[in-house]
Amino acid sequence: MIYSRHLTITNLYFKFMKKSLLLTLLFIFITSCSEELEIIRSEKEKQTKDLSNPLLIDRNTAKITPEDASNISLLFFSQENKGFKTKSQSSSNVITVKDSLDNPLFYIINYQSNNGFILISATKKYQPILAYSNEGNFDINNLNSGIELFLDSYKKNIKYSISNTSDSLRLKYAIEWSLFEKPLSEKQEKANTSTDINSLRQKEIEKWTAQGYDCHSFGAAQYLISPDKYPGFMQDICNHTYPEYDCNSVNLLLIKRTSENIGPLMRTTWNQRAPFNVDAPNKLAGCVPIAVAQIANYHQWPNSYNWNQISSYYDSNTGYGSSETTRFIKDVRNYCEVEYKSDGTASNHNKAVKAFNKLGYTAILKDFDFNSKYDVISEIRAKRPIYMDGKRDLVPVFEIPYNGHAWVCDGYQATSTQYAVAMLSNDLFMPNKPGTPEYVFHSGFTETTGYFHMNWGWGASYQGINYQNGWFYTDRANPTPEYNYQYGRHFIIVKKK
């Protein structure tokens, strides 16, 4: 792996606004031939926006520098609706992860005192934030196979995105990157509309702004909506716009964001060493038993164990578990039919299913693909953690997956963006008022960006800080499946009988 380190400015502190307000702070020039259209700003925006914010990055460049990444991390962590406390992130360093041609792919930023980490894409052709946590650090030289599986996926997706010469991918992620970009200078919008319509339009802006929407000229849609959605959406709106007026000028694009945050469900920070490796000849408990055990501990089932004597946190260097912990973990390892080897303790997903069954659970094993995330989201919403596993590599020629890891997915965090329109309707929408222009609401469509919380089963560092557990982004820039997940991915839905 090729990387370099950069030192960022220390002791930066900046109080930023909630994500639901961020889009109101954007000003986009919409250019058609010689005509410029711009995003509308309300008086509320003028009062709350600090145009001199030094952290916002250049909107015109597609490449992200280490300095940009540092600024983005500060903006991101200061967003209150992310569940993080607004605080100074001091003495951070930026690690640049590159491909074999020395092109930056993404940046890893750690904060001192185990104060969190974040992974940021080096191109605007991909999702800005790849993974994050407000505790722990991300050690690039000491990763488990599960994390490496995700990093390999990010590398492949980003390399594909960079090689794609069209603007489609940059447009796909434009709304996400706009949260961190500098605004353009404000100019008065020159719409080809009458005074009466301008007055009516201004009232619509005030009405929808009061309801939490960010108001833009509809012409901005071509820059803020993904190219697979824009043509049909634009045609539908323009076909039903009052014919005397320009569709892009008179209509309003309304954008609203809502968030969902579930988890992390588990509080355990278990690992493969003491007290979980009791009597293991190689001193390693195994990732499969640890994943199974953490889920069983979360459900506090079966009742044949005294769960009050089994702690959620153990420090392998300073303390050992109770006799009940020893009994429980030895049972789980036996149920998983582990094999003790010199380089690790082996088991697999089929044996994990058997272990869950013996512990009194219904366990449904499924192959994992891109659409499996909907099953995972459903289970997380039902407050049930998910067992996951996967492998990083393939044996040459035979293409047999190996070098695997098992872990637990126990959280889901998503931001849904609604793209609606306040449309100056033609007579088709106003049969009782022919010839009378009036704004109507078109609900449009919604797109969602989601992250899953992963507990890797690597325990905790000093004072219980989670070791690299965090929120990880899943998506596919390239529709080819092998670019999204690595090999032999499975997940197990676990329910108490």
N, C-alpha and C positions, 0 to 999 in steps of 0.2 A: 504494500500500500504506500502511495506517495503522498506526503503531506508536508506542509510548512506551517509555522506558528507566527502569529502576529499579536502584538500587545495592544490592547485598546485603551482608551481613556478611562481612568479610574474615577470612582465615586460620582458617576452620573446619576442624576435624579430628575425624573420628569413625570409630572402628573398628567396622564393622558385621558381621553374621554372613552366612554363605553363604546363597544363595537357598533351598537345600534345607532350611534350618532356619527360614526366616522364617515359614512358615505355622504353625509350632508356636507362634508367639508371639501368635496372634490369639485374641480372646475375643469371641464374638458372642452377643448375647441373641436367643434364638429365642422369639417371643411367639405364643401361640395362646390367644385369649380372655384369661383371667387368669393363664395358666401361663407361666412363663419357663423356658427351657432355655438352657444355656450350653455353650460349647466346653470340652472337657476339657483340662486342662493336666497334663503329667507333671512329675515332680520335676526332670527334666533341663531343662525349660523354666524352672522357677523359678530355677535356678542361672545360666542364661545370659541371661535377658531383663532388660534395663535399662528398667524401666517409666517412668523419668524422661527417656527419650530426647527431647530437645527438637525433633528433626527430624521425628518422625512427625506426620502431618497429621490433621485432624478427619475421622472416618469418616462423619459424618452429612451433610456438605454435598456437593452435586453439582458445585459450581463450584470451580475451582482459582485461587488468587490468585498473583501474582508471588512472594510470600514462600513459598507452598506449593511452587511450582515450583523455587525455589532449594533448598529442603530435599530435595525428591525427587531432584534432580540429585546432591546429596551422598550420599544413601543409595544411589542407583543405581551411581555410580562407585566406591563402596567395596566393592561385591560382588566378592569374589575370583573367583568362577566366571565373571565377565564378561571375564576376561583383562586387567583393569586393575590396576595396582599401587594399593594402598591409600595414598592420599597426600592432602595438603591441597590443595584447589582454591581458590586465593586470588584476591581482587579480581575476582569475576565480575560480569557485568551481565546483566540480564534484559530482553529485547526482547519486547514484547507485540504479536503479530500479530492484528489485528482485522478484522471484516467491515465492510461499508459502514454498518452501524447502530451501530458502535463497540462491538460485542460481542467480547470476547476469544475467539480460536479456539485459538491455541497460543502457547507461549513458546519463545524461542530464548535459550539461555544459553551465552555464550562465557567461556573462562578465559584469563587473561593468559599471555603468552609462548607462544602457540600450544599451549596445554595441553589442548585439546579443546573439544568443543561437544556440546550435547544439545538436542533439540526435545521439548517436553512438552505434551500436550493440556491445554486449559483446562477440559475437562469430563470427568467420570467416565463419561460415556456413550460414550466412545471409548477406544481403547488408550492407556495412560499415556505410553509412550515411543515417539516417532515416528521418531527418527533420532539417531545419536550417533557420536562418535569420541573417542579419547583423545589425538588430536593435531590440530593445525590449528585454524582458526576458521571460523565461518559468517558470511560477510559478506552481510547481507540486501540490500545495495545493489549487489552485484556477483555475480550468479548466472548460471550457464549454463542453457540451455534444458532440459537434462535434469533438473537439480535443481528448476527452476521447475515442470516437469511433475509431479513428486512433490508439491511444495507445493500446487499447484492441486488435486490429488487429495485431500490432507489437508483443505484448506479446505472442499471440497464435502462430504466425508464428515462432517466435524465439524459443519458448518452443518445438515446433514440430521439428525444425531444430536441436536443441541440442540433442533431443531424437533419431534422425536418426543416426544410427551407421555407415552408409556407407560414403564414401568420395565424393559422387556425389554432395552434396550441397556445400561442401567446394570448389570443382573444379568449380562449377557454378559461384561462386563469386570471384574466385582467381584473375582474371584480375583486379577487382575493388580494392581488398585489396593490390595488388602488388604496387599500387601507394604510399603506406605508409610504405612499408617494407624495411629492410636493404638489400643491395646487398650482394652477396657472393663474396669471393675473386676471382679475375680474374686469370685464367690459360689459356695457349694456347690450343685452340681446336685441337684435334687430329682426323681429319676426314680421312677416308679411301679413299682418292682421289689422283689423280695424280697432279703433279705440274701445268700442263696446266689447269686442271679443277679448282684447287685452285685459280689460277690467274683469271680465268673467273668468278669464284664465288665472288672474292673480288671486281671485277668491278661491279657486280650486287649489292653488298652491298652498294657501293658508289653511284650508280645510284638511288637506291630506298630510301636511306637515304636523298639524296638531294631533293627528292620529298615528304618528310615528313613522310616516313614510319619508323617504328622501326623494325630492322632486327634481327631475331632469327634463330637458327637452327630449321629445321622443327620438329625435335624430341621434341622441347619444346611445341608443340601443345597439347600433352597429359596433360600438366600441365596448359595450358592457355585457352583451349577451353572446353566448357561445355560437359559433358559426353554424352548428347543426340545428339550432333553434331559431336563429334570427330571420332567415328569409320567409318562412311560413308565418311567423309572428308578425313581421312587418307588413306582409301582404294582407293578412286578415284585418289588421288595424286600419291600414290606409284605404282598403276597400269599403270600410264602414265609417269613414270620416266625412264630415260635411264637405261637399265637393268644392265649395268656393275657397277653401283654405288649404294651405300646405300642410300635409300630414305630419311631417317632421317638426314643423314649427309650432303648430297650434295644440297638438296633443302633449300630454305629460307622461313620461315614464316614471312609475312609482316603484321604489325599491324599499323593502322592509326585511330586516333580519330578525330571526328568533333563534333561541339557543335551547339545547337539551343537554343535560349533564347528569349522567348516572355513574356512580362509582368514584374511585375504586371500591368494589364491594368488600374485598378481603382486607384484613389488617395484618395478616401473617407476613413475616419476612424470613421464611425458612430457607435453609440451604442443604447441601449434601453432606455437610460435616457434622460435628458434634452438636446436639445429642442424637442426630438422626442417622449417624453411621455406626451406631452401637453394634458391636460384633461383626461388622463388615470387614472381611479380610483385607480389602484394598482401601479401607477408610473412606469410601464414597457410598452414600445412600442411593444414588441414582436419580436422574431428573424425573423419570416416570413416577416412581413412588412419591416423590416430593409433590408433584403436581396433583396426584390423586389425594394425597394426605391433606393438602391445603384446602381442596374443595370439600373433603369430608369434615374438616375442622370448621369450615365456614358454616356448613349446615348443622354442625353439632349432632351428627348422626353416624352410626347407630348409638342408641342409648346404653349399650353395653360398656361404653367407656365413660369415665368421669371427666368430662370436658373442662370442668373447673380447674383441674390439675394439669391441663395442657395449655401452655402459654402461646400467645401469638408471636412473640419475639424471643429469640435466643441469640446470645453472643457466643459464638463458638470458642472465642479466646478466653472468656471469663466465667462461663457458667454452663451447667448441664441440666437436662430436663429431669422431670420427676420419673418415678417408676412407671407411672401411667403413660407418660410420653414414650418411654422405651417400649412398653408393651404394644402401644398403638402403632408406632412406626415399624416395629419388627413384623407385626401382622400385615401391614400394608406392603412391605417389601416381599414378604412371602406370597401374598396374594398376587403380586405383580410378577412372580416367578423370575426374579432377577438373576442375572449371571454376572458374577464378579470377575472382572478382567483387570489386567495391569493398567490399562488406560481409561478405565471407567466402569460403571455398573450398568449393564444393558437390560432393557426390557422393550416393549413396544405397545402400540395402541390397542392391539387385540388383547394383550394381557391386561392392559389398563381397564378394558371393558369387563373382564373377568373379575378384577379386583373390586370395581364398583359394585358389581352384582353381589359379591360375597359380603360387601359392607352394607347391603340393603338398599341399593339404588337401581333404578332403571337407567341404563346407559345405551344411547343410540349413537353408533359410529357412522360418520359420514366423510366422504372425500371433500376436500376444501377447494373451491374455485372462487372466482370473483363474486358470483351471485350468492355464495354461502354467507356473505356478510349479513344478509337479511335474516337468516336463521339465528346468527349470533346476536344481532340487535334485539330480536324478539326475546331471546333467553336472558340477555342482560336487563331488559325492561321488566322481565319477570323476576329479577333479582337472583338469577342462577348463573354462577360463573361457568365458563366453558373450558374444557380441556382441549389443548391444541398441541400438535407436533408437526415437524417438517425436517427435511434434510437439505444440506447445502450443496452437495456435490453428487456427481454421477461417476460410476466406475467406467473408464474408457471402454469403448467398443460395446460392452454389454449394457451400458446405460442403467446400471443398478444404483438407486439412491443410497448414499451413506453420509456419515458425519451429521447426525441428527440431534435434535433437542426436543424436549417436551416442556410446556409451560402452561400458564393459566391466563385467559382473557377475562377480566373482571370489571370492565368499565366501558362506557360509550359516551362520547361527547360530540355533538354535532351543531353546526350552524346552518339553518335553512334560509335561503334567500328567495323571497317572492318578487317576481317581476310582473307588475300590474300596470294598467294604463287608465288614466283619466282622458277619455276620448270625446272630442267634439262630434257628436253623433249626427249621422245623416237621417233622412226621414224613415229609414228602415227600423230604426230604434225608437222613433218618436211618431208613431202613427196618429196620435191624437193632437199633435202640434206640427202639422206640415209646414215646412219653411222656417221653423224656429230652431236655431242651433242651441244645443244644450249638452253639457258634459255628462257622460255616463261612465260608470266604473266597469272595467274589464279585468277580471281576476287574474288573467294571465297564467303563469306557471311558476313552479317552485323547484329550485335545485338545492341539494344538500351536500355539504362537505363534512366528513366524519373522521373521528379518531377513535382508536380502541386502546384501552389501558391494558398493558401486559405486565404480569408478575412473572419474572423469568426464573424464579426459584433459585436465585443466587444469593439470597439472604440480604444482610444489611451490613453497612460499615459501622463505624463508631457511633454510639448512642442511638442506634436504631434507624439511621437514615437509609432509605431504600437504595439498593445498589442497581442502578440503571433501569429500575422499573419506571414506566412512564407511558405517555400517550403517543401512539404511532399512527401515521397516516397510511391509508390504503386506497389505491386508485390504479387505473391503468391508462397511461398515455398512449401506449402501443396496444392495439387490440389483440396482438398475438399473446396467447396465454402464458408462454414461458417467460415473458418479460414482466409478469406481475407477481408471481410467487415461485418459490423454488420447488424442490422435488418432494414427492410423497407427502403432501400436506393432508392432514386429517384433523377432524375435531369431533369431540364427544359431547352430546347433550346429556346432562346428568340431572336426574330428578329423584327425590326421595320416593320410595315405594309406598 
